[in-house]
Amino acid sequence: MSRRTKAPPRGWQFWRRAFWTRPALLVLYGSLAGVLGLFALVDVPDGIRDAVAMRRAVECPAGTMRVEPDVDPPKGCLERVPVTLSGPWHSRGPGSDWHLMVEQDAEYVLFAETEVPTSGSRRLRDEAEAEALLWEGIPVAIELPAGDRVETEAWGHRGWLQTLFLGMFAASGLPMLFEAARLKRGTADGSWSVRGEKVGLMALSPLMGIACLLAIPSMLGLVPLMLGLRLLWAAVVALLGLGLVVSAVLKGGAVRARPGVEG
């Protein structure tokens, strides 16, 4: 029996022509990643200011406590709201989503939802009574009747540090994909061609060095944050990753600078 051969792709079947690996599109992907990373990094200074103000804030006066979630939250203080916990939701990954429910018209309605790190989520129970602390409408901590306090992903400096790492990781896509487009363009017939060699593991060029300086420390720093560990661990791990990358980049630069060694 003769083996059946696959029919060649037609002109409109762009997905069968390695459409997504065209050099021009790799540049577009990198530009989008860079813009997303920039937007995240721009929010970091505001996050730092909020974290400092949050940690110094006192609780709001009792008369300002909201009874309905649609009311505008008070500003500049920590709002305390009695809630019933519902969750965890999406608990397969690091951290869990918890719903904060309040009783309204003889039924429970969603007041707010929040992400709690893995270590803190294990201390919460579904349908447990608690008090939520909110900073300008965002849940930042959950206090249980026994006095145990569980901090959310938005508490203190954890929020802006996570935004910083995510922004760095997204921004690393710009030099990485630009380098992939450059290599692809060198073996293709043009910026819109799918011909040429496949781009896999790339050498530590200047663009890849920048990408690694952004990506590796941010990835390593995110792990302790997602596991709910202390911020000190996130800083130490990120700095260790940064040191390793800087060492590799400097070593790669010295090798390229030797006579007879191509970049």
NUBALO-14063 format. One record per residue (C-alpha): residue number from 1; residue in one letter; x, y, z. Coordinates in Angstrom, 3 decimals. Example, Ala and Ser with C-alpha at 12.3 -4.5 7.8 and 13.67 -1.06 7.14 Angstrom:
BEGIN
PT   num   residu       east      north         up
PT     1        A     12.300     -4.500      7.800
PT     2        S     13.670     -1.060      7.140
END
This chain:
BEGIN
PT   num   residu       east      north         up
PT     1        M      0.000      0.000      0.000
PT     2        S      1.447      3.339     -0.991
PT     3        R      1.957      5.864      1.769
PT     4        R     -0.410      8.819      1.633
PT     5        T      1.373     12.144      1.206
PT     6        K      0.103     15.363      2.688
PT     7        A     -1.168     17.869      0.163
PT     8        P      0.915     21.051     -0.071
PT     9        P     -0.579     24.082      1.698
PT    10        R     -2.636     26.475     -0.359
PT    11        G     -2.117     30.202     -0.388
PT    12        W     -4.807     30.981      2.195
PT    13        Q     -3.625     28.285      4.635
PT    14        F     -1.078     30.553      6.309
PT    15        W     -0.965     28.472      9.523
PT    16        R      0.557     25.587      7.535
PT    17        R      3.343     27.770      6.224
PT    18        A      5.028     28.529      9.579
PT    19        F      3.232     31.872      9.405
PT    20        W      4.080     32.844     12.978
PT    21        T      7.850     32.531     12.483
PT    22        R      8.189     35.210      9.828
PT    23        P     10.906     37.753     10.827
PT    24        A      8.513     40.690     10.541
PT    25        L      6.050     39.035     12.918
PT    26        L      8.806     38.180     15.397
PT    27        V      9.587     41.900     15.508
PT    28        L      5.898     42.618     16.104
PT    29        Y      5.732     40.060     18.939
PT    30        G      8.804     41.570     20.543
PT    31        S      7.392     45.095     20.276
PT    32        L      4.135     44.024     21.935
PT    33        A      6.034     42.285     24.734
PT    34        G      8.136     45.389     25.266
PT    35        V      5.065     47.643     25.444
PT    36        L      3.354     45.345     27.965
PT    37        G      6.485     45.237     30.078
PT    38        L      6.832     49.023     29.944
PT    39        F      3.232     49.532     31.073
PT    40        A      3.853     47.247     34.059
PT    41        L      7.127     48.946     34.987
PT    42        V      5.529     52.402     34.822
PT    43        D      3.115     51.320     37.582
PT    44        V      5.929     50.313     39.961
PT    45        P      6.583     53.811     41.487
PT    46        D      2.864     54.203     42.297
PT    47        G      2.893     50.711     43.812
PT    48        I      5.819     51.645     46.059
PT    49        R      4.023     54.774     47.264
PT    50        D      0.849     52.772     47.946
PT    51        A      2.807     50.117     49.841
PT    52        V      4.470     52.677     52.099
PT    53        A      1.156     54.469     52.748
PT    54        M     -0.652     51.169     53.353
PT    55        R      1.828     49.984     55.971
PT    56        R      1.619     53.315     57.806
PT    57        A     -2.167     53.642     57.592
PT    58        V     -4.550     53.302     60.523
PT    59        E     -7.997     51.741     60.368
PT    60        C    -10.873     53.781     59.006
PT    61        P    -13.433     55.167     61.486
PT    62        A    -16.283     52.747     62.160
PT    63        G    -18.810     55.074     60.543
PT    64        T    -17.094     54.839     57.164
PT    65        M    -17.457     51.042     56.838
PT    66        R    -19.352     50.038     53.716
PT    67        V    -22.317     47.700     53.867
PT    68        E    -22.673     47.359     50.094
PT    69        P    -19.837     46.594     47.647
PT    70        D    -20.995     49.183     45.091
PT    71        V    -20.318     52.121     47.429
PT    72        D    -17.051     53.984     46.852
PT    73        P    -14.410     52.853     49.373
PT    74        P    -12.761     55.264     51.828
PT    75        K     -9.322     56.585     50.941
PT    76        G     -6.101     56.669     52.923
PT    77        C     -7.062     54.168     55.640
PT    78        L     -7.579     50.442     56.173
PT    79        E    -11.251     49.489     55.921
PT    80        R    -12.383     46.583     58.119
PT    81        V    -15.353     44.555     56.811
PT    82        P    -16.851     41.375     58.379
PT    83        V    -17.007     38.700     55.654
PT    84        T    -17.626     35.015     55.051
PT    85        L    -14.929     33.222     53.098
PT    86        S    -15.696     31.200     49.977
PT    87        G    -12.971     29.145     48.347
PT    88        P    -10.356     28.294     47.490
PT    89        W    -10.818     28.706     43.751
PT    90        H     -8.207     27.879     41.093
PT    91        S     -6.033     26.274     43.766
PT    92        R     -3.974     24.059     41.436
PT    93        G     -1.348     26.708     40.792
PT    94        P      0.643     28.851     43.232
PT    95        G     -1.785     30.743     45.418
PT    96        S     -5.577     30.640     45.421
PT    97        D     -8.484     32.937     44.681
PT    98        W    -10.865     33.603     47.602
PT    99        H    -14.278     35.261     47.488
PT   100        L    -15.249     37.575     50.343
PT   101        M    -19.002     37.345     50.866
PT   102        V    -21.310     39.631     52.871
PT   103        E    -24.943     39.127     53.851
PT   104        Q    -27.359     41.413     52.060
PT   105        D    -31.156     41.037     51.940
PT   106        A    -30.995     37.620     53.650
PT   107        E    -28.531     36.218     51.102
PT   108        Y    -24.783     36.224     50.589
PT   109        V    -23.356     38.422     47.832
PT   110        L    -19.803     38.873     46.598
PT   111        F    -18.139     41.850     48.263
PT   112        A    -14.653     41.380     46.803
PT   113        E    -12.251     38.697     45.663
PT   114        T     -8.553     38.387     46.308
PT   115        E     -5.487     36.253     45.593
PT   116        V     -3.864     34.637     48.631
PT   117        P     -0.384     33.015     48.495
PT   118        T     -0.158     29.249     48.903
PT   119        S      1.105     29.334     52.494
PT   120        G     -1.640     31.734     53.587
PT   121        S     -4.386     29.951     51.652
PT   122        R     -3.777     26.779     53.663
PT   123        R     -4.772     28.658     56.827
PT   124        L     -8.187     29.651     55.447
PT   125        R    -11.352     27.571     55.407
PT   126        D    -14.461     27.690     53.251
PT   127        E    -17.476     29.342     54.937
PT   128        A    -15.301     30.625     57.790
PT   129        E    -16.199     33.947     59.393
PT   130        A    -13.439     36.567     59.185
PT   131        E    -12.707     40.254     58.882
PT   132        A    -11.175     41.644     55.714
PT   133        L     -8.872     44.648     55.680
PT   134        L     -9.135     46.640     52.456
PT   135        W     -6.912     49.410     51.153
PT   136        E     -8.969     51.719     48.942
PT   137        G    -11.276     48.838     48.012
PT   138        I     -8.562     46.188     47.518
PT   139        P     -8.392     43.325     50.057
PT   140        V     -4.906     43.317     51.577
PT   141        A     -5.352     41.047     54.616
PT   142        I     -7.822     38.613     56.198
PT   143        E     -8.064     38.361     59.975
PT   144        L     -9.509     35.177     61.473
PT   145        P    -11.400     35.090     64.819
PT   146        A     -8.362     33.577     66.575
PT   147        G     -6.352     36.659     65.636
PT   148        D     -4.436     34.960     62.850
PT   149        R     -3.708     37.402     60.041
PT   150        V     -3.339     36.221     56.443
PT   151        E     -1.865     38.699     53.977
PT   152        T     -3.016     38.739     50.361
PT   153        E     -0.953     39.250     47.214
PT   154        A     -1.761     42.987     47.369
PT   155        W     -0.360     43.595     50.854
PT   156        G      2.619     45.884     51.318
PT   157        H      5.621     45.667     49.044
PT   158        R      4.648     42.269     47.645
PT   159        G      2.317     43.800     45.041
PT   160        W      4.739     46.225     43.377
PT   161        L      7.600     43.717     43.558
PT   162        Q      5.496     41.183     41.684
PT   163        T      4.569     43.847     39.123
PT   164        L      8.270     44.683     38.728
PT   165        F      9.235     41.066     38.051
PT   166        L      6.344     40.533     35.634
PT   167        G      7.237     43.726     33.785
PT   168        M     10.885     42.699     33.527
PT   169        F      9.921     39.265     32.228
PT   170        A      7.571     40.721     29.609
PT   171        A     10.166     43.302     28.553
PT   172        S     12.750     40.545     28.066
PT   173        G     10.710     39.353     25.102
PT   174        L     11.661     42.448     23.113
PT   175        P     15.436     41.838     22.770
PT   176        M     14.947     38.054     22.658
PT   177        L     12.471     38.135     19.776
PT   178        F     14.403     40.876     17.987
PT   179        E     17.465     38.614     18.080
PT   180        A     15.360     35.695     16.793
PT   181        A     14.085     37.897     13.956
PT   182        R     17.639     38.975     13.099
PT   183        L     18.859     35.385     12.906
PT   184        K     15.791     34.281     10.950
PT   185        R     16.138     37.190      8.549
PT   186        G     19.753     36.223      7.841
PT   187        T     18.750     32.824      6.418
PT   188        A     15.346     33.717      4.958
PT   189        D     14.406     35.332      1.650
PT   190        G     13.051     38.451      3.327
PT   191        S     11.184     39.796      6.336
PT   192        W      7.971     38.060      5.229
PT   193        S      9.557     34.739      4.305
PT   194        V      9.107     31.461      6.199
PT   195        R     12.236     29.953      4.715
PT   196        G     15.484     29.728      6.591
PT   197        E     16.764     27.868      9.609
PT   198        K     14.655     27.301     12.686
PT   199        V     15.487     29.539     15.631
PT   200        G     16.054     27.527     18.785
PT   201        L     18.604     28.004     21.552
PT   202        M     20.428     31.221     20.652
PT   203        A     23.980     32.223     21.514
PT   204        L     24.628     34.832     24.197
PT   205        S     24.744     37.839     21.870
PT   206        P     24.385     41.415     23.219
PT   207        L     20.610     41.324     22.669
PT   208        M     20.313     37.913     24.326
PT   209        G     22.444     39.189     27.201
PT   210        I     19.931     41.986     27.807
PT   211        A     17.065     39.506     27.590
PT   212        C     18.699     37.213     30.154
PT   213        L     19.422     40.135     32.497
PT   214        L     15.690     40.871     32.496
PT   215        A     14.185     37.381     32.343
PT   216        I     16.235     35.170     34.674
PT   217        P     16.222     37.367     37.841
PT   218        S     12.516     38.107     37.379
PT   219        M     11.590     34.430     36.937
PT   220        L     13.600     33.395     39.979
PT   221        G     12.213     36.260     42.067
PT   222        L      8.618     35.372     41.216
PT   223        V      8.908     31.856     42.657
PT   224        P      9.197     32.885     46.352
PT   225        L      6.426     35.456     45.874
PT   226        M      4.014     32.907     44.402
PT   227        L      4.796     30.475     47.227
PT   228        G      4.073     33.153     49.826
PT   229        L      7.617     33.259     51.222
PT   230        R      9.140     36.353     52.786
PT   231        L     10.119     39.217     50.509
PT   232        L     13.717     38.789     51.642
PT   233        W     13.826     35.404     49.889
PT   234        A     12.518     36.931     46.667
PT   235        A     15.163     39.653     46.797
PT   236        V     17.993     37.215     47.591
PT   237        V     17.020     34.750     44.857
PT   238        A     16.593     37.526     42.270
PT   239        L     19.972     39.042     43.147
PT   240        L     21.660     35.636     42.926
PT   241        G     20.117     35.124     39.493
PT   242        L     21.243     38.596     38.442
PT   243        G     24.786     37.849     39.609
PT   244        L     24.919     34.614     37.632
PT   245        V     23.657     36.318     34.470
PT   246        V     26.079     39.235     34.804
PT   247        S     28.936     36.753     35.223
PT   248        A     27.841     34.806     32.132
PT   249        V     27.433     37.985     30.057
PT   250        L     30.863     39.298     31.060
PT   251        K     32.450     35.937     30.348
PT   252        G     30.728     35.743     26.955
PT   253        G     31.895     39.277     26.120
PT   254        A     35.489     38.366     26.984
PT   255        V     35.316     35.303     24.751
PT   256        R     33.942     37.330     21.805
PT   257        A     36.682     39.927     22.295
PT   258        R     39.458     37.376     21.735
PT   259        P     41.109     37.508     18.307
PT   260        G     39.705     34.974     15.860
PT   261        V     36.445     34.483     17.833
PT   262        E     33.280     35.478     16.002
PT   263        G     30.384     37.218     17.855
END
